[in-house]
């Protein structure tokens, strides 16, 4: 980075300056000199900064100042020949690395857009170490030289330009592996370091700018660039130093464990024993870090292992895996032999490396074996130690066993039950059985378990069961009984009953285990007895102690209104307004007919309206005192006809 060293210089020599059209490339200015530069023409200032009074900014020249001694500064600017020039000054700034991004209105120190050829820029109360940016423009766009220098004020600038060693690169620094190519250390510093500096190691020994990771050592290296005085200054300037941390990581060293030869029938080998672990394997038979032996890769196979550590350093090594052919072995197909016979099994072997070692499942080591049946297995080992095995099942016909079970108690409602037969011999088998009254035969049964479904009562037994070779089975189980129980027949008592208001009737059907009374399809009770006090048509479903279910016929309870008739036995038609009329009353009567007769059978009164009454007169005249006979016919709301007769006394 560029910096200015504080110093006081009283000599003001004339110095020819360069110029920068933008802030980033601004040239330093020392107040101890008079700077002169040839103004540019036909150029424009960059977009971005706040130019305040400069409505136009043609032909820009940027300079920067770093304050050495605090105070005020007046910088005189003029052109030769005298043409219109302008300026703007921004500041103060504390960080030269960010000041070009901060040319805003808040930092405008002084500005002039006058048509004069001579301008004065004033900086007040400058503080040591602060920075200012000065922009001078050639408004006239004419060829001219522009001179500027400090002409007043007690402040000064730092007139020393440090050499730019760039920015430190300590964290993360530069990391490489031993095998990495050489690199230029200067290129690993931050910023834009100046060329021509000197590199030093931790012990301040001068080292080359070209670093070789194979021979170099880790550490912090120093890059020093000598400082130079500003133009026109003759003072000695300090150096600029940048630091570079270099970390050289060793390359990994791969080692393999010893591997035995493997056979083609061995399971895939996970390649994970090389150190360091975590690398990538490749080669014949390798996929995703797993080596799969096969007949296609017999012999020596080169396996490559490539490892890269967390630092990015790597190594590559190879190892040989030898694959031997596994011998083929066959004991033949599974087979069945007659009862109580034997068979000699001779294996078929091909491939591998002879001689072979035999190990049968009974521990014998002969090249063949005699057996009467069972699972026979053989393990052979060839000269390379490759192992193969095979087994075969020899089945000897055995005396089969037939069993019978099932049966039980069922209800006489079409329910069925199973009689179950099992057979453990050769299939298909034949079965003859009886239910105590008849026998049946079923041939060529292809399953070990066989059932018949029946509702016939009886005692069931196996008469004969044999296999395809006519081998009769031993029979287990006998007298398997099926009992068919009759269904219960519940009878509701009473089956029909009429009740009057306020009455109730209990319906029952005898004793059973469970009861379900229904009204149509709705369950209304699960009690043994149901009490009814209204119209109801019901039926009963019962279950007896054997689990059989029966259903009754329907029973009806009919609700009828009570028909009532009230007739007095005496009345006094004497006109005293007390009991003068014979009045009949009743309830729930739909039709009514009454006649009254005298002792000679003459009808003296009749009516078909119960609400009418007899006043004791016949043909307009009072009847004689005495006993009169009445006869009444009615039909009530219960739709039943009813007749009654009696006598009534007429008393005066």
C-alpha positions in Angstrom: 0.0 0.0 0.0 1.1 3.6 -0.6 1.6 5.8 2.5 3.2 9.2 3.1 5.8 9.9 5.8 5.4 13.0 7.9 8.3 15.6 7.2 8.7 19.3 6.8 10.5 20.4 3.6 11.0 24.1 2.9 12.5 23.8 -0.5 9.9 24.0 -3.3 11.5 22.6 -6.4 9.5 22.4 -9.7 8.5 18.8 -10.3 6.7 17.4 -13.4 3.8 15.2 -12.3 1.8 12.6 -14.0 -2.0 12.7 -13.8 -4.7 10.1 -13.2 -8.2 10.3 -14.7 -9.7 8.4 -11.8 -9.4 8.3 -8.0 -8.1 4.7 -7.8 -4.9 5.7 -9.6 -4.5 9.1 -7.9 -0.9 10.4 -7.7 0.5 11.6 -4.3 1.2 15.3 -3.8 3.9 16.7 -1.5 3.4 20.3 -0.2 7.1 20.9 -0.3 7.1 20.9 -4.1 5.4 22.7 -6.9 3.7 20.2 -9.1 3.3 20.7 -12.8 1.4 18.5 -15.2 0.3 18.8 -18.8 -3.5 19.0 -18.7 -5.4 16.4 -20.8 -8.0 17.3 -23.3 -11.2 15.6 -24.6 -11.6 13.3 -21.6 -14.3 13.0 -18.9 -14.3 12.2 -15.2 -15.8 8.9 -14.0 -19.4 8.5 -13.0 -20.0 7.9 -9.3 -18.4 10.6 -7.1 -20.4 13.6 -5.9 -18.9 16.6 -7.8 -20.8 19.3 -5.9 -20.1 22.7 -7.7 -18.5 21.1 -10.7 -21.5 20.9 -13.1 -19.1 19.4 -15.7 -15.8 17.6 -15.1 -13.8 17.6 -18.3 -10.2 16.4 -18.5 -9.8 15.3 -14.8 -6.6 14.9 -12.8 -6.8 13.1 -9.4 -4.2 13.6 -6.6 -4.2 12.6 -2.9 -2.6 14.2 0.2 -1.7 12.6 3.5 -1.4 15.1 6.4 1.9 15.2 8.1 1.8 18.3 10.4 -1.8 19.4 11.5 -3.2 22.7 10.6 -4.6 24.7 7.6 -3.3 24.4 4.0 -3.9 26.7 1.0 -3.0 25.1 -2.3 -2.6 27.5 -5.3 -3.6 26.2 -8.7 -3.0 28.0 -12.0 -2.7 27.3 -15.7 -0.1 28.3 -18.3 -1.3 29.9 -20.5 -4.1 31.3 -18.4 -7.3 29.4 -19.2 -10.3 28.3 -17.2 -9.6 25.6 -14.7 -11.7 24.2 -11.8 -11.2 21.9 -8.7 -13.0 20.0 -6.0 -11.4 18.6 -2.8 -12.9 15.8 -0.6 -11.9 14.8 2.9 -10.8 14.1 5.5 -10.5 10.2 5.2 -8.9 7.8 7.6 -8.5 4.8 5.3 -6.8 5.2 2.0 -8.1 1.9 0.8 -11.8 3.0 1.0 -11.6 6.7 0.4 -12.3 6.5 -3.4 -15.6 4.8 -2.5 -16.6 7.7 -0.2 -16.5 10.8 -2.5 -19.9 11.9 -1.3 -21.5 15.3 -0.4 -20.6 14.8 3.3 -16.8 14.8 2.4 -16.7 17.9 0.2 -13.9 20.1 1.7 -13.7 22.9 -1.0 -15.0 23.4 -4.6 -14.7 26.0 -7.3 -16.4 26.3 -10.7 -15.3 29.9 -11.5 -14.0 30.9 -14.9 -10.7 32.0 -13.4 -7.3 30.6 -14.5 -6.0 30.8 -10.9 -7.7 28.9 -8.1 -7.0 28.5 -4.3 -8.0 25.3 -2.5 -8.4 25.7 1.3 -8.2 22.8 3.7 -8.9 23.7 7.4 -8.0 21.9 10.6 -6.3 19.0 8.9 -5.3 16.2 11.3 -2.1 14.2 11.1 -2.6 10.9 9.2 -5.8 12.0 7.4 -6.2 11.8 3.7 -7.7 14.2 1.1 -8.5 13.8 -2.6 -7.9 16.7 -5.0 -9.5 16.8 -8.5 -8.3 19.5 -10.9 -10.2 19.8 -14.3 -9.2 21.6 -17.5 -12.5 23.2 -18.2 -11.1 25.1 -21.2 -10.2 21.8 -23.0 -7.2 23.7 -24.3 -3.6 22.5 -24.3 -1.9 23.9 -21.2 0.2 23.1 -18.1 -1.3 23.3 -14.7 0.9 24.2 -11.6 -0.1 23.7 -8.0 1.7 24.1 -4.7 1.1 25.0 -1.0 1.3 28.8 -0.6 -0.1 29.3 2.9 -1.1 27.5 6.1 0.8 25.8 8.9 -0.2 22.3 7.9 2.0 20.0 5.7 1.7 16.7 3.9 3.8 13.5 4.4 6.3 13.7 1.5 7.4 10.1 1.6 5.8 7.3 -0.6 6.1 3.9 1.0 7.0 1.0 -1.2 3.9 -1.2 -1.7 4.6 -4.7 -0.5 0.9 -5.6 -0.8 -1.3 -6.9 1.9 -0.5 -9.7 4.4 -1.7 -13.2 3.6 -1.4 -14.9 7.0 -4.9 -16.5 7.3 -5.3 -18.6 5.3 -1.9 -18.0 3.8 -0.7 -20.4 1.1 -1.0 -24.1 1.5 0.6 -26.7 -0.8 1.8 -30.3 -0.8 5.4 -31.5 -1.1 4.8 -32.6 -4.6 3.2 -29.3 -5.7 5.0 -27.2 -8.4 7.0 -24.2 -7.5 5.2 -20.9 -7.2 5.9 -17.1 -7.1 5.5 -16.0 -3.5 4.8 -12.4 -4.5 1.7 -13.6 -6.4 0.2 -15.0 -3.2 0.2 -11.6 -1.3 -3.0 -9.6 -1.2 -3.3 -6.4 -3.1 -0.8 -5.4 -5.9 2.7 -5.6 -4.4 5.5 -3.7 -6.2 8.1 -5.7 -8.0 11.7 -5.7 -6.9 11.2 -6.3 -3.1 13.2 -8.8 -1.1 11.9 -12.0 0.6 13.2 -13.2 4.0 12.5 -16.5 5.9 11.8 -16.8 9.6 15.6 -16.4 10.4 15.8 -13.3 8.1 17.7 -15.1 5.5 17.2 -13.8 2.0 15.2 -16.4 -0.1 14.0 -16.6 -3.7 10.7 -15.3 -4.8 10.3 -18.7 -6.5 9.2 -21.2 -3.7 9.7 -24.9 -4.2 7.4 -26.9 -1.9 9.5 -30.0 -2.3 12.5 -28.4 -0.6 11.0 -25.3 1.1 9.8 -25.3 4.7 6.6 -24.0 6.3 6.7 -20.7 8.0 6.0 -17.0 7.8 7.9 -15.2 5.1 8.5 -11.4 4.9 8.4 -9.3 1.7 10.1 -5.9 2.0 9.8 -3.2 -0.6 12.0 0.0 -0.1 10.2 3.3 0.3 10.9 6.2 -2.2 10.6 10.0 -1.7 7.8 11.8 -3.4 8.8 13.7 -6.5 11.1 16.6 -5.7 11.9 15.3 -2.2 15.3 14.0 -1.1 14.5 12.5 2.3 15.1 8.9 3.3 11.8 6.9 3.4 11.0 3.7 5.4 10.2 0.4 3.9 6.9 -1.5 3.5 6.6 -5.1 4.7 4.0 -7.8 3.9 3.9 -11.2 5.5 3.0 -14.5 3.8 2.3 -17.7 5.8 3.3 -20.8 3.9 2.2 -24.3 5.1 3.7 -27.2 3.2 1.9 -30.5 3.9 3.6 -33.8 3.5 2.3 -36.2 0.8 0.6 -39.3 2.2 2.4 -42.6 2.0 0.2 -45.6 1.1 0.8 -49.0 2.6 -1.0 -52.3 1.8 -1.6 -55.3 4.1 -0.7 -58.7 2.8 -3.5 -60.4 0.9 -4.0 -64.1 0.4 -5.0 -65.6 -2.9 -8.8 -65.8 -3.2 -11.2 -68.1 -5.0 -13.9 -67.3 -7.5 -16.7 -68.4 -5.2 -15.6 -66.3 -2.3 -17.8 -63.3 -1.4 -16.8 -59.9 -2.7 -13.8 -58.4 -0.9 -14.3 -54.9 0.6 -11.1 -53.0 -0.2 -10.6 -51.0 3.0 -7.3 -52.2 4.5 -4.9 -49.8 2.8 -3.6 -47.0 4.9 -4.4 -44.2 5.0 -8.0 -45.2 4.7 -10.6 -43.3 2.6 -9.0 -43.5 -0.9 -10.4 -44.8 -4.2 -9.7 -48.3 -5.5 -9.7 -49.2 -9.2 -8.8 -52.1 -11.5 -10.1 -55.4 -12.8 -13.1 -56.6 -10.7 -13.3 -53.4 -8.7 -16.6 -51.4 -8.3 -17.3 -48.9 -5.6 -14.4 -50.1 -3.5 -15.4 -53.8 -3.7 -13.4 -56.5 -5.5 -15.6 -59.3 -6.9 -13.7 -62.4 -7.9 -14.9 -64.3 -11.0 -13.7 -66.7 -13.7 -13.2 -63.7 -16.0 -10.3 -62.4 -14.0 -8.3 -65.5 -13.1 -4.7 -64.9 -12.2 -3.0 -61.7 -11.0 -5.0 -58.5 -11.0 -3.4 -55.1 -10.5 -5.4 -53.0 -8.0 -4.7 -49.2 -8.0 -5.3 -47.2 -4.8 -5.5 -43.4 -5.1 -5.6 -41.4 -1.8 -6.1 -37.7 -1.3 -5.9 -36.4 2.3 -7.8 -33.5 3.9 -5.0 -31.1 2.7 -5.5 -32.2 -0.9 -2.2 -34.1 -0.9 -2.3 -37.4 -2.7 -0.4 -40.7 -3.4 -1.0 -43.6 -5.8 0.1 -47.2 -5.2 -0.8 -50.7 -6.7 -1.3 -54.1 -5.2 -1.7 -57.6 -6.8 -4.8 -59.8 -6.0 -4.5 -63.3 -7.3 -7.8 -65.1 -8.2 -7.9 -69.0 -8.4 -10.7 -71.0 -10.0 -13.0 -72.8 -7.6 -13.8 -76.4 -8.6 -17.3 -77.2 -9.8 -19.1 -79.8 -7.7 -22.4 -81.7 -8.3 -24.0 -84.5 -6.3 -26.8 -84.8 -8.8 -30.5 -84.2 -8.5 -32.6 -85.0 -5.4 -34.1 -88.4 -5.7 -36.5 -90.9 -4.1 -35.7 -94.5 -3.3 -37.9 -97.4 -2.3 -38.5 -98.2 1.4 -35.5 -99.6 3.3 -33.1 -99.4 0.3 -29.7 -97.6 -0.1 -28.0 -95.6 -2.9 -24.3 -94.8 -3.7 -23.6 -91.1 -4.4 -20.5 -90.3 -6.5 -19.7 -86.6 -7.0 -19.0 -84.9 -10.3 -16.0 -82.5 -10.1 -14.6 -80.2 -12.7 -12.1 -77.4 -12.7 -10.0 -76.2 -9.8 -6.6 -77.8 -9.0 -6.3 -81.4 -8.1 -5.9 -83.4 -5.9 -9.1 -82.8 -3.9 -9.9 -83.5 -0.3 -13.4 -84.9 0.5 -15.5 -84.3 3.6 -19.0 -85.8 3.8 -21.6 -84.8 6.3 -21.0 -88.1 8.3 -17.3 -87.2 8.6 -16.0 -89.7 6.0 -13.4 -88.7 3.4 -14.0 -91.3 0.7 -14.6 -90.2 -2.9 -18.2 -91.6 -2.7 -20.8 -92.5 0.0 -23.6 -95.0 0.5 -26.8 -93.7 2.2 -30.3 -94.8 3.0 -31.7 -91.3 2.7 -31.6 -87.8 4.2 -29.8 -84.7 3.3 -26.3 -85.6 2.0 -23.7 -82.9 1.8 -20.1 -82.8 0.6 -17.3 -80.2 1.0 -14.2 -80.5 -1.3 -11.0 -78.5 -1.1 -8.6 -78.3 -4.1 -4.8 -77.9 -4.1 -5.2 -74.0 -4.0 -7.4 -74.2 -0.9 -10.5 -73.3 -2.9 -13.6 -74.8 -1.3 -16.9 -75.9 -2.9 -19.9 -77.7 -1.5 -23.1 -79.3 -2.6 -25.9 -81.3 -1.1 -28.6 -83.6 -2.3 -31.8 -84.9 -0.7 -32.4 -88.6 -0.9 -36.0 -89.5 0.2 -36.9 -93.0 1.1 -40.5 -94.0 0.9 -41.8 -94.2 4.5 -44.9 -95.9 6.0 -47.4 -93.1 5.8 -49.7 -92.1 8.7 -53.3 -91.1 8.2 -55.3 -89.3 10.8 -58.9 -88.3 11.2 -60.5 -85.6 13.4 -63.2 -83.1 13.4 -67.0 -83.7 13.7 -68.9 -82.5 16.7 -72.3 -81.2 17.5 -74.3 -79.2 14.9 -77.8 -77.8 14.5 -80.4 -79.2 12.1 -80.6 -75.9 10.2 -78.4 -76.8 7.3 -75.2 -76.2 9.3 -72.3 -78.3 8.3 -69.0 -79.4 9.9 -65.8 -80.9 8.7 -64.3 -84.3 9.0 -60.5 -83.7 8.5 -58.0 -86.3 7.1 -54.2 -85.9 7.0 -51.7 -88.1 5.2 -47.9 -87.8 5.6 -46.9 -90.1 2.8 -46.2 -89.8 -0.9 -48.8 -87.9 -3.0 -51.3 -88.4 -4.5 -53.0 -90.7 -2.0 -56.2 -92.6 -1.8 -58.8 -92.6 0.9 -61.8 -94.8 1.9 -63.9 -93.8 4.9 -67.3 -94.6 6.5 -69.9 -92.7 8.4 -71.2 -95.8 10.1 -73.9 -96.5 7.5 -72.2 -95.9 4.1 -68.6 -95.7 2.8 -66.9 -93.5 0.2 -63.6 -93.6 -1.7 -61.6 -90.6 -3.0 -58.6 -91.3 -5.2 -55.6 -89.2 -6.3 -55.7 -86.6 -3.4 -52.8 -84.2 -4.2 -52.6 -82.5 -0.8 -51.6 -83.8 2.6 -54.7 -82.3 4.2 -58.2 -83.3 3.0 -61.6 -82.4 4.4 -65.2 -83.3 3.8 -68.0 -81.0 4.7 -71.2 -82.6 5.8 -74.4 -82.3 7.9 -75.0 -86.0 8.1 -74.9 -87.6 11.6 -72.9 -90.7 12.2 -69.6 -92.1 13.4 -66.8 -91.5 10.9 -63.7 -93.8 10.5 -60.9 -94.3 8.0 -61.2 -97.7 6.3 -58.1 -97.4 4.1 -55.5 -94.8 3.1 -52.6 -95.7 0.8 -49.9 -93.9 -1.3 -49.2 -94.4 -5.1 -47.1 -97.4 -4.3 -50.0 -99.0 -2.5 -48.4 -98.5 0.9 -51.1 -98.6 3.4 -51.0 -95.9 6.1 -51.2 -96.4 9.9 -54.4 -94.9 11.1 -54.7 -92.5 14.0 -58.1 -91.6 15.3 -61.5 -93.4 15.3 -65.2 -93.0 15.8 -65.3 -89.3 15.0 -69.0 -88.5 15.8 -71.3 -85.9 14.2 -74.5 -85.2 16.2 -77.3 -83.2 14.6 -79.4 -81.5 17.2 -83.0 -80.4 16.5 -83.8 -76.7 16.4 -85.7 -75.3 19.3 -89.4 -74.5 18.5 -90.5 -71.6 20.8 -94.2 -71.1 21.1 -95.3 -67.7 22.4 -98.0 -67.9 25.0 -100.6 -66.4 24.6 -100.4 -66.2 20.8 -103.2 -63.6 20.8 -104.5 -61.3 23.5 -106.6 -58.2 23.8 -106.0 -55.7 26.5 -108.0 -52.7 27.8 -106.5 -49.4 28.9 -104.4 -49.8 32.0 -103.9 -53.6 31.5 -100.8 -55.5 30.5 -99.9 -59.0 29.5 -96.7 -61.1 29.9 -95.6 -63.2 26.9 -93.3 -66.2 27.4 -92.1 -69.2 25.4 -90.4 -71.5 27.9 -86.8 -71.8 29.1 -83.9 -71.2 26.7 -80.3 -69.8 26.9 -80.9 -66.6 25.0 -84.0 -64.6 23.9 -84.4 -62.0 21.2 -87.9 -60.5 20.9 -88.5 -58.6 17.7 -91.1 -56.1 16.4 -90.8 -56.5 12.7 -87.0 -56.4 12.3 -86.3 -54.3 15.4 -85.0 -55.9 18.6 -87.1 -54.9 21.5 -86.0 -57.2 24.3 -83.6 -59.9 25.3 -85.5 -61.0 28.4 -87.2 -64.4 28.9 -90.6 -62.7 29.6 -91.8 -59.6 27.8 -94.5 -57.4 29.3 -96.9 -55.7 26.8 -99.3 -52.8 27.5 -100.1 -51.7 23.9 -100.6 -52.9 20.4 -97.8 -55.3 19.3 -97.0 -58.0 16.8 -93.9 -59.8 17.8 -91.9 -63.0 17.2 -89.2 -64.6 19.3 -85.7 -65.9 18.3 -84.2 -68.3 20.9 -80.9 -70.1 21.3 -80.8 -73.4 23.3 -78.0 -74.9 25.4 -76.6 -76.6 22.3 -76.2 -73.3 20.4 -79.1 -74.0 18.1 -81.4 -71.2 17.1 -85.2 -71.4 16.5 -87.8 -68.8 15.6 -91.4 -68.7 16.8 -94.6 -67.8 15.0 -95.8 -64.3 15.5 -98.0 -63.4 18.5 -100.3 -60.4 18.6 -101.4 -58.2 21.5 -104.3 -55.9 20.6 -105.2 -52.8 22.5 -109.0 -52.2 22.6 -110.9 -49.5 24.3 -113.2 -50.4 27.3 -116.9 -50.2 26.4 -119.0 -49.0 29.4 -122.8 -48.6 29.8 -124.6 -47.0 32.8 -128.4 -47.5 33.4 -130.2 -46.3 36.6 -132.7 -48.8 38.2 -135.2 -46.1 39.4 -136.5 -42.7 38.4 -139.3 -40.4 39.6 -141.1 -38.7 36.7 -143.4 -36.7 39.1 -142.4 -33.2 37.9 -140.5 -32.2 41.1 -137.4 -31.6 39.0 -135.5 -34.4 40.8 -134.7 -37.6 39.0 -137.5 -36.9 36.6 -135.8 -38.5 33.6 -134.4 -42.0 32.8 -130.9 -41.2 31.4 -128.5 -43.8 30.0 -124.8 -43.0 29.6 -121.7 -44.9 28.3 -118.1 -44.8 27.0 -116.7 -45.9 23.7 -120.1 -46.7 22.2 -120.5 -46.4 18.5 -124.2 -47.7 17.9 -127.0 -47.8 20.5 -130.6 -49.2 20.5 -132.9 -49.4 23.5 -136.6 -50.3 24.1 -138.7 -50.2 27.3 -141.7 -52.4 27.8 -144.5 -52.5 30.3 -145.5 -55.6 32.2 -147.7 -56.7 29.2 -144.9 -56.4 26.7 -146.0 -53.2 25.1 -143.2 -51.0 24.0 -143.6 -47.7 25.8 -140.3 -46.1 24.7 -137.5 -46.7 22.1 -134.4 -44.8 20.9 -131.2 -45.3 18.9 -129.5 -42.3 20.5 -127.8 -42.9 23.9 -127.9 -39.2 24.5 -131.7 -39.1 24.5 -133.8 -39.8 27.7 -137.2 -41.2 28.7 -139.5 -38.8 30.6 -141.9 -41.6 31.8 -144.6 -40.8 29.3 -146.2 -42.9 26.7 -148.2 -41.3 24.0 -148.0 -38.0 25.9 -149.4 -39.5 29.2 -147.5 -40.5 32.2 -147.1 -44.2 32.6 -148.2 -45.9 35.8 -145.9 -46.4 38.7 -144.3 -49.8 38.5 -141.6 -51.9 37.1 -140.6 -51.6 33.4 -138.3 -53.9 31.4 -135.6 -52.5 29.1 -133.6 -54.3 26.3 -130.4 -52.7 24.9 -128.2 -53.5 21.9 -124.9 -51.7 21.5 -121.7 -52.0 19.4 -118.6 -50.4 21.0 -115.4 -49.1 19.6 -114.0 -52.6 20.1 -116.4 -53.5 17.2 -118.1 -56.1 19.3 -121.9 -56.3 19.6 -123.3 -56.4 23.2 -126.9 -57.1 24.4 -128.3 -56.5 27.9 -131.7 -56.3 29.6 -133.0 -55.3 33.0 -135.7 -53.5 34.9 -136.3 -49.9 36.0 -138.7 -48.7 38.6 -141.0 -45.7 37.9 -142.0 -44.1 41.2 -144.2 -41.0 41.8 
